[in-house]
Amino acid sequence: MRPDKPLSAFEFTLYRNYRTVHGIRIALAFVLTFLLIRLLSIPEGSWPLITLVVVMGPISSWGNVFPRAIQRIGGTIFGSVSGLIALRLELWSLPMMLAWCTLVMFLCGFLTLGKHPYMALLIGITLAVICGGAPGDMTMALWRGGDVILGSILALLFTSIYPQKAYTHWRIKLSDSLLETAKIYHAGFSPNLVDKPRLTHPLQRLLTGVVKMRALIDPASKETRIPRSVFEGMQTLNRNMVCTLELQLNAWWASRESHLIMLNAPTLKRTQQMTENTLRALSKAIVEGSTEQISANSAELAEITRELRQLIKESNSDELVETPIHGYVWLSLEMAGQLERLSDLMRLVLRK
């Protein structure tokens, strides 16, 4: 998929209601699979339905469903072979069959704590399903294993029909987060206010949304082949900006005297305007897939950073160092640096 593909209004509607879409997809997949089983008179027909729900149910994005289905197919095949061997051994010797099952379940438990726990778990589940049949009934064992594989393939098929992409969902979530940050920034540093606004709840809600975005990192990386470290870096910067913003607000409204001084400082006023513009530009860029405005803002951010460093360097008096003014200037410098790094990573993500 193209990482820089612009997002349409339809995609926004689809992903903002992803839970409803996911529910409709599973309902239609279940009904169609049920009809297929009835028409073809497939034995042990409950297993494709169970597998379909297990594979599609907990997760909706293609980056999660595809590896989950592949692991289920792999685990089912290995578990089916193990189950067939166990049924054959049971005809010769029950102790040999129990010893074989003990070995397979040991491997299942051991591998469950490894890199592919779902596949390892399916080995044990499939072994239990096949061994639960009549002794020596190979036909039923093969049908059960085949039904599970059929359910996994059908789950892939239904998920691949206009699939939900974790990367697209992540882009929308990041855009919303940056836009909300810009709105809180504008509200908190508005020159028209005489008292500190109550922004605790909006900030907490924003931070909670940022933390939830972490669940989209792994599938988004698998879908785009963009290194996970890039998404992690943007996630960290996004979270740090929210924390920096909260500290900035506290410093900005720490005392009436310092507030009036900062309110009339041209450099700080320009910094605030540029910071808000950059947040809105980044929010727009991640949706449109264009990095032109990001590059233009980066040059201005670099100039503001130099001005802030010079302002700190000129603050030589001990009295100033101990006031909220110096702290606010330093936090503004930190915010500008975070925006610069986020801009660089966004350009890397939206490569063509």
NORTA-V652605 format. One record per pair of residues at least 12 apart in sequence whose C-alpha atoms are under 7 Angstrom apart, sorted by the first residue. I is the first residue (numbers start at 1). J is the second residue. D is the distance in whole Angstrom. If there is no record, write none. Layout:
I|J|D  I|J|D
This chain:
1|224|6  3|224|7  3|349|7  3|350|5  3|351|7  4|289|4  4|350|5  4|351|6  4|352|6  5|289|6  6|287|6  6|288|4  6|289|5  7|287|6  7|288|6  15|169|6  22|60|6  26|56|7  29|158|6  30|49|7  33|49|7  43|143|7  44|143|7  44|144|6  47|144|7  47|147|6  47|148|6  48|147|5  48|148|5  48|150|6  48|151|4  49|151|6  51|148|6  51|151|5  51|152|6  52|151|5  52|152|6  52|154|7  52|155|5  55|68|7  55|69|6  55|152|7  55|155|7  56|155|6  60|164|7  61|163|7  61|164|5  61|165|5  61|166|5  62|159|7  62|163|6  62|164|6  62|165|6  63|165|7  63|166|6  63|219|4  63|220|6  63|222|6  63|223|5  64|219|6  66|156|7  69|152|5  69|156|7  71|118|7  71|119|5  72|119|6  72|122|6  72|152|7  73|149|6  73|152|7  74|119|7  75|119|5  75|120|6  75|122|5  75|123|5  76|122|6  76|123|6  76|126|6  76|145|6  76|148|7  76|149|7  78|123|6  79|123|4  79|124|6  79|126|5  79|127|5  80|126|6  80|127|6  80|130|7  80|145|6  82|127|6  83|127|5  83|130|5  83|131|6  84|138|7  84|141|7  86|100|7  86|101|7  87|131|7  87|135|6  87|136|5  88|136|6  90|135|7  91|136|6  105|124|6  108|120|5  108|121|6  108|123|6  108|124|6  130|144|7  166|216|6  166|219|6  166|220|5  167|220|4  170|213|7  170|216|6  171|286|6  171|287|6  172|287|7  175|283|4  175|284|7  175|286|6  175|287|7  176|283|7  177|206|7  177|210|7  178|279|6  178|280|7  178|283|5  179|279|7  179|280|6  179|283|6  182|276|5  182|279|6  182|280|6  185|276|7  186|276|7  188|249|6  196|253|6  207|239|7  207|242|7  210|239|6  217|231|6  230|345|7  234|342|6  234|345|7  237|338|6  237|342|7  241|335|6  241|338|7  244|331|7  244|335|7  248|328|6  248|331|6  251|324|5  251|327|7  251|328|5  252|328|6  254|324|6  258|324|7  258|325|6  262|325|7  271|304|6  275|336|7  278|297|6  281|293|7  281|294|7  282|294|7  289|350|6  291|347|6  294|343|6  298|340|6  301|336|6  301|340|7  305|333|6  305|336|7  308|329|7  308|333|6
